[in-house]
Amino acid sequence: MDGVWSEESKLARWLDVELAALEAWAELGAVPAGAVAEIRERAEPPSAERVAELERETQHDLAAFVDAVAEQVGPAGRWIHHGLTSSDVVDTALSLQVRDAGELLLAGLERAQEAVVGRAQRHRDDVCIGRTHGVHAEPTTFGLKLAGWAFELDRARTRLTRALETMRVGKLSGAVGTYAATDPELERLACERLGLEPDPVSTQIVQRDRHAELLAALALVAASLERFALEIRHLARTEVAEVAEPFGKGQKGSSAMPHKRNPVVAERICGLARVVRANALVGLENVALWHERDISHSSAERVVIPDSFLALDYMLERFGWLVEGLDVRPERMRRNLESGHGLFFSQRLLLALVESGLPRGEAYRLVQRHALRAHEEEQDFRELVRADEEIAGRVDLDSIFDLGWYTRHIDAVFERLGELARKEDAVHA
């Protein structure tokens, strides 16, 4: 990923655009084909050092680049950048860089999704307590939790693919988008060579709603990874201890406390998500520019677009590593579930009492009375209920206090998860 966003890669993509434009000009008969062939043979991406040297004089990076290329090819160099404005090259080349970087991110998302699907299937029947507001709610399974992550990653891939397609445009429409010094056919031919679509209407630039959509899509991927990492962090707390990050031989969790085994990778993912999310705001700020354009967007997006791709690429790699090596502790999950004194059976009992003919308000009052006592006095909710003849005489408590009742329908979710995995296999077949 760092190679895609290196200065050398940027200059190479600028040259790709310049050469595509020259070949299109030659096809249209506006530039001598011999000159274009000579330029194609002799021109190479100039060094970043040479461009920087020229820029100190020109105070214009694209102009310095054009001069650096032209000096390589002799008299034919006068045709380089013919009819173009800087943003024709910069924006079109940026679309090429985004395409390359996007392919890497999509591959990273695929690897992360495969890791999550594998762990979800492995832990589909490992029962744990579900929590709402951080408080014990009802049983679920760890695999079901991960299945939700898999589908969220699939939605992330769909959003990112759509945003990347929106960015797959180039423009060679000239100074204010009127083709006064270029030609719509030039734009079509050059974009075709580059694997892009012409922007239907551009000003001096490709409009920045496209880039804002891209940064928003990246931020949503980061937000999902943060959600997953935050869950791992909560489950890794000492009081919970249902999972732990991989911990290598010789690793140290703290410089001061040898016992520490901190969820540092998950915390790193959460921290970087803030960066990617903040960058999306910059993308939105870049949409509104003066008239046909100003340059206020340029300096900002030279930071936020590469940084967002680089951060997210790293986050995806670390998340995949984290999921594959996650230390999952089903026995601790069961202990935590039982530590709630059976309170999670409260809704099941409420429903049974209502089905027996008791008004809901009265049923709720009966169940809540025992639930509050079990919580406050740390007594077993089931035993308190069994001792209440008003409840025990109405319902079959043995069937009500059946843990399997809560997970009896999860096969439906895992059938969908299997369909998702098969869909991905078909794509790559």
matplotlib code that plots the C-alpha trace (Angstrom):
import matplotlib.pyplot as plt

x = [0.0, 2.8, 4.1, 0.8, 1.1, 4.8, 6.1, 7.6, 4.3, 2.5, 4.9, 4.6, 0.9, 1.2, 3.3, 0.8, -1.9, 0.4, 1.3, -2.4, -3.3, -0.5, -1.5, -5.0, -3.8, -1.9, -4.9, -6.9, -4.1, -3.3, 0.2, 2.7, 2.7, 6.4, 6.9, 4.6, 6.5, 9.7, 8.3, 6.9, 10.3, 12.4, 10.2, 10.5, 9.0, 11.4, 13.0, 11.3, 14.5, 14.6, 11.0, 11.6, 14.6, 12.7, 9.7, 11.8, 12.0, 8.6, 6.7, 4.3, 4.7, 3.0, 4.9, 8.1, 7.1, 6.4, 9.8, 11.5, 9.9, 10.5, 14.2, 14.5, 13.2, 14.6, 12.6, 9.6, 9.1, 7.3, 4.2, 4.0, 1.0, -0.4, -3.8, -4.0, -4.3, -2.7, -5.8, -6.4, -3.3, -3.5, -7.1, -7.0, -3.8, -5.4, -8.2, -5.6, -3.9, -7.3, -8.1, -4.8, -5.1, -8.8, -7.9, -5.5, -8.2, -10.8, -8.4, -7.8, -11.5, -11.9, -9.2, -10.7, -14.2, -12.8, -11.1, -14.4, -16.5, -14.1, -14.1, -17.9, -18.4, -15.9, -17.7, -21.3, -22.4, -20.2, -22.9, -22.2, -24.2, -25.4, -25.2, -27.2, -26.1, -23.2, -25.5, -26.4, -29.4, -30.0, -27.8, -26.4, -23.4, -19.9, -20.3, -23.5, -21.8, -19.0, -21.6, -22.9, -19.4, -19.1, -22.2, -21.1, -17.8, -19.7, -21.7, -18.5, -17.1, -20.2, -20.0, -16.3, -16.7, -19.4, -17.3, -14.3, -16.5, -17.6, -14.0, -13.2, -13.3, -10.8, -11.0, -9.1, -11.5, -9.1, -9.0, -12.7, -14.1, -15.1, -12.7, -11.6, -8.0, -8.7, -11.5, -14.2, -12.9, -9.4, -10.7, -12.6, -9.7, -7.2, -9.5, -10.2, -6.5, -6.3, -9.3, -11.4, -14.6, -14.7, -16.3, -19.6, -19.2, -16.1, -14.9, -11.2, -11.4, -13.4, -16.0, -15.2, -18.4, -16.8, -13.8, -16.1, -18.1, -14.8, -13.5, -16.9, -16.8, -13.3, -14.5, -17.4, -15.0, -12.9, -16.0, -16.9, -13.4, -13.5, -16.8, -15.4, -12.1, -14.1, -16.1, -12.8, -11.5, -14.6, -14.5, -10.8, -11.3, -10.2, -13.8, -15.0, -11.9, -13.9, -11.3, -7.7, -5.4, -2.6, 0.4, 3.8, 6.7, 8.8, 6.0, 5.6, 2.2, 3.6, 7.0, 6.1, 3.6, 4.7, 1.2, -0.3, -1.7, -3.4, -5.5, -3.1, -3.8, -7.6, -6.9, -4.7, -7.5, -9.9, -7.4, -6.8, -10.5, -10.7, -8.1, -10.0, -13.3, -11.9, -10.5, -14.0, -15.0, -12.2, -13.6, -17.0, -15.3, -13.6, -16.9, -17.7, -15.1, -15.1, -16.6, -15.0, -12.5, -10.0, -7.1, -8.1, -9.0, -5.6, -3.4, -5.9, -6.6, -2.9, -2.9, -6.2, -6.6, -3.3, -3.5, -6.9, -5.9, -2.7, -4.4, -7.2, -4.9, -2.9, -6.1, -7.5, -4.2, -4.1, -7.8, -7.3, -4.4, -6.4, -9.3, -7.3, -5.2, -7.9, -7.8, -11.5, -12.5, -15.9, -15.5, -15.2, -18.2, -20.2, -19.1, -20.0, -23.4, -24.1, -22.8, -26.0, -28.0, -30.3, -31.8, -31.7, -34.7, -36.9, -38.4, -39.0, -40.9, -42.8, -44.0, -45.0, -47.1, -48.8, -49.5, -51.0, -53.7, -52.1, -52.4, -49.0, -48.7, -49.3, -46.9, -44.3, -44.7, -44.3, -41.2, -39.6, -40.1, -38.0, -35.5, -34.7, -34.3, -32.0, -29.9, -29.7, -29.3, -27.3, -29.7, -30.6, -33.6, -34.7, -34.9, -36.8, -39.4, -39.8, -40.6, -43.4, -46.6, -48.4, -45.9, -45.0, -48.6, -49.1, -46.2, -43.8, -40.6, -38.4, -39.1, -38.8, -35.4, -34.0, -30.9, -31.3, -34.5, -32.3, -30.2, -32.7, -33.0, -29.4, -29.2, -31.1, -28.3, -25.6, -27.4, -27.2, -23.6, -23.0, -24.7, -22.4, -19.4, -20.6, -21.2, -17.7, -16.4, -18.4, -16.9, -13.4, -14.1]
y = [0.0, 2.4, 1.8, 3.0, 6.3, 6.9, 9.9, 7.7, 6.0, 9.3, 10.5, 7.3, 7.7, 11.3, 10.1, 7.4, 10.1, 12.3, 9.5, 8.4, 11.9, 12.1, 8.9, 10.1, 13.3, 11.3, 9.2, 12.4, 13.8, 16.8, 15.7, 14.0, 10.2, 10.1, 12.6, 10.5, 7.3, 9.1, 10.3, 6.9, 5.3, 7.8, 9.2, 7.6, 8.8, 11.5, 11.1, 12.7, 14.6, 16.1, 17.2, 18.7, 20.6, 22.1, 22.9, 25.1, 27.3, 26.9, 26.7, 24.3, 20.6, 19.5, 22.2, 20.9, 17.3, 18.3, 20.1, 17.0, 14.7, 17.0, 17.3, 13.6, 13.5, 16.5, 18.6, 16.2, 17.1, 20.3, 18.2, 16.9, 18.3, 19.6, 21.3, 20.0, 21.8, 20.5, 18.9, 16.9, 15.0, 15.2, 14.1, 11.4, 10.0, 10.1, 7.9, 5.4, 5.4, 5.0, 2.0, 0.3, 1.0, -0.1, -3.5, -4.0, -3.0, -5.2, -8.1, -7.2, -7.1, -10.5, -12.0, -10.5, -11.8, -15.3, -15.3, -14.2, -16.7, -19.5, -18.5, -18.0, -21.6, -22.9, -21.3, -21.5, -23.5, -21.9, -20.3, -17.0, -14.3, -11.5, -8.1, -4.9, -1.6, -3.7, -5.7, -9.4, -9.9, -13.4, -16.2, -16.1, -17.9, -16.5, -17.8, -15.9, -12.7, -13.3, -14.2, -10.6, -9.3, -11.4, -9.8, -6.3, -6.9, -8.0, -4.8, -2.9, -4.5, -3.6, 0.0, 0.3, -1.4, 1.1, 4.1, 2.8, 2.6, 6.1, 7.2, 5.3, 8.5, 10.7, 14.2, 15.9, 18.7, 21.6, 24.7, 25.1, 21.9, 23.3, 21.3, 24.6, 23.4, 19.7, 17.6, 15.3, 12.5, 13.0, 12.5, 9.4, 7.8, 8.6, 7.4, 4.2, 3.6, 4.1, 1.9, 4.9, 6.5, 10.2, 12.4, 13.4, 17.0, 18.3, 21.8, 22.2, 19.3, 16.1, 17.1, 16.2, 14.5, 11.4, 11.7, 12.4, 9.2, 7.3, 8.7, 8.0, 4.4, 4.0, 5.5, 3.1, 0.1, 1.6, 2.1, -1.5, -2.7, -0.4, -2.0, -5.5, -4.5, -2.7, -5.9, -7.9, -5.3, -5.5, -9.3, -9.3, -7.3, -9.1, -9.3, -10.9, -12.7, -14.5, -13.8, -12.6, -11.4, -13.6, -13.2, -14.3, -15.8, -13.0, -10.4, -7.9, -6.3, -3.6, -2.2, -2.0, -4.9, -8.3, -9.8, -7.6, -9.0, -6.0, -5.9, -3.5, -4.5, -4.0, -0.7, 0.3, -0.5, 1.7, 4.6, 4.5, 4.4, 7.9, 9.1, 7.6, 8.9, 12.4, 12.2, 11.6, 15.0, 16.6, 15.0, 16.6, 19.9, 19.6, 19.3, 23.0, 25.0, 28.4, 28.5, 26.1, 25.3, 26.6, 24.7, 24.4, 20.8, 19.7, 20.1, 18.5, 15.4, 14.8, 13.9, 12.3, 10.1, 8.3, 8.2, 6.7, 3.9, 3.3, 3.2, 1.0, -1.4, -1.8, -2.1, -4.9, -6.8, -6.6, -7.4, -10.6, -11.5, -10.9, -13.0, -15.9, -16.0, -15.0, -17.0, -17.9, -19.3, -21.1, -22.4, -18.8, -17.8, -20.5, -19.4, -15.8, -16.9, -18.8, -16.0, -14.1, -16.5, -17.6, -14.1, -14.5, -16.8, -13.9, -13.2, -16.9, -17.1, -13.9, -15.3, -18.6, -16.9, -14.7, -17.8, -19.4, -16.7, -14.3, -10.5, -9.3, -6.6, -9.1, -11.6, -8.9, -8.0, -11.6, -12.2, -8.9, -9.4, -12.6, -11.2, -8.2, -10.4, -12.8, -9.9, -8.0, -11.1, -13.2, -16.0, -18.4, -17.0, -20.5, -21.6, -18.6, -19.1, -22.8, -21.9, -19.6, -21.7, -18.9, -19.4, -23.1, -24.2, -22.4, -23.4, -26.2, -24.7, -27.5, -26.6, -22.9, -23.3, -25.0, -23.2, -24.7, -22.6, -19.6, -21.0, -23.3, -21.1, -20.2, -22.7, -20.3, -17.7, -20.2, -21.3, -17.6, -17.5, -20.6, -18.9, -15.9, -18.2, -20.0, -16.7, -15.7, -19.1, -18.7, -15.2, -16.6, -19.8]
z = [0.0, 0.8, -2.7, -4.3, -2.4, -2.8, -4.6, -7.3, -7.9, -8.2, -10.8, -12.7, -12.8, -13.9, -16.8, -17.7, -18.1, -20.1, -22.5, -22.8, -23.8, -26.3, -27.9, -28.2, -29.7, -32.3, -33.1, -33.7, -35.9, -33.7, -32.6, -34.9, -34.3, -34.7, -31.9, -29.6, -30.4, -29.6, -26.3, -25.4, -26.1, -24.2, -21.4, -17.9, -14.6, -13.4, -10.0, -7.1, -6.4, -9.9, -9.7, -6.3, -7.6, -10.5, -8.2, -6.0, -9.1, -10.6, -7.4, -9.2, -8.9, -12.1, -14.1, -12.6, -13.5, -17.2, -17.4, -15.9, -18.5, -21.4, -20.7, -21.2, -24.8, -26.6, -29.1, -29.1, -25.5, -26.5, -27.1, -23.5, -21.6, -24.9, -24.3, -20.7, -17.4, -14.2, -12.8, -16.0, -15.0, -11.2, -10.9, -13.5, -12.0, -8.5, -9.8, -11.0, -7.6, -5.8, -8.1, -7.2, -3.5, -3.6, -4.9, -2.0, 0.5, -1.1, -0.8, 2.9, 3.5, 1.9, 4.1, 7.2, 6.3, 5.7, 9.1, 10.8, 9.0, 10.0, 13.6, 13.6, 12.4, 14.9, 17.8, 16.6, 19.7, 22.3, 24.5, 26.2, 27.8, 25.6, 27.1, 26.5, 28.2, 29.4, 31.6, 31.3, 29.0, 27.5, 26.1, 22.7, 21.1, 20.4, 16.9, 16.4, 17.5, 14.9, 12.2, 12.5, 12.0, 8.8, 7.2, 8.3, 6.5, 3.5, 3.5, 3.9, 0.8, -1.2, -0.1, -0.8, -4.2, -5.1, -4.0, -5.9, -9.0, -8.5, -8.4, -11.7, -13.8, -15.5, -17.0, -19.8, -20.4, -19.9, -17.8, -16.9, -18.3, -21.7, -23.9, -25.4, -25.8, -25.8, -27.3, -25.9, -28.1, -26.7, -23.2, -24.3, -26.0, -23.2, -20.5, -22.4, -22.5, -18.8, -17.9, -16.7, -17.7, -18.7, -16.1, -17.7, -16.6, -15.0, -14.3, -13.8, -11.5, -11.0, -8.5, -4.9, -3.9, -5.4, -3.1, -0.1, -0.8, -1.0, 2.3, 3.9, 2.7, 4.2, 7.4, 7.6, 7.2, 10.0, 12.2, 11.8, 12.6, 15.7, 16.8, 16.5, 18.3, 21.0, 21.7, 22.0, 24.4, 26.6, 26.5, 27.4, 30.7, 33.8, 35.2, 31.9, 30.5, 27.8, 25.1, 25.0, 22.2, 21.0, 23.2, 21.9, 23.7, 25.2, 24.7, 27.5, 28.3, 30.6, 31.4, 35.1, 35.7, 34.5, 34.9, 32.2, 29.0, 27.4, 24.2, 22.5, 18.9, 19.4, 21.0, 18.1, 15.7, 17.7, 17.7, 14.0, 13.3, 14.8, 12.2, 9.3, 10.5, 10.9, 7.4, 6.1, 7.5, 5.5, 2.4, 3.0, 3.6, 0.2, -1.8, -1.7, -3.7, -5.4, -8.9, -11.3, -8.5, -6.0, -4.6, -1.0, -1.4, -2.8, 0.2, 2.5, 0.3, -0.3, 3.4, 4.1, 1.1, 1.3, 5.1, 5.1, 2.7, 4.6, 8.0, 6.9, 5.1, 8.4, 10.4, 8.2, 8.4, 12.2, 12.5, 10.5, 12.6, 15.8, 14.7, 13.5, 16.7, 19.2, 22.5, 23.0, 26.4, 26.2, 29.8, 31.1, 29.0, 30.7, 34.1, 33.4, 32.1, 35.3, 37.5, 36.7, 39.0, 36.2, 35.8, 32.0, 32.2, 33.2, 29.8, 29.1, 32.4, 31.6, 28.3, 29.8, 32.5, 29.9, 27.7, 30.8, 31.0, 33.5, 32.6, 31.4, 34.0, 36.8, 35.2, 34.9, 38.6, 39.8, 37.7, 38.5, 42.3, 42.2, 39.7, 41.9, 45.0, 43.2, 42.0, 45.3, 47.6, 45.0, 45.2, 42.4, 40.4, 39.5, 43.1, 44.1, 41.4, 42.2, 45.7, 44.6, 44.3, 42.4, 39.6, 39.9, 39.8, 36.5, 34.2, 33.5, 35.0, 33.8, 30.2, 30.9, 32.5, 29.4, 28.1, 24.6, 24.1, 23.5, 20.7, 19.0, 15.9, 15.2, 12.4, 10.3, 10.8, 10.0, 6.8, 5.7, 6.7, 4.5, 1.6, 2.1, 2.0, -1.0, -2.8, -2.2, -3.4, -6.6, -7.2, -7.1, -8.9]

ax = plt.figure().add_subplot(projection="3d")
ax.plot(x, y, z, "-o")
ax.set_aspect("equal")
plt.show()
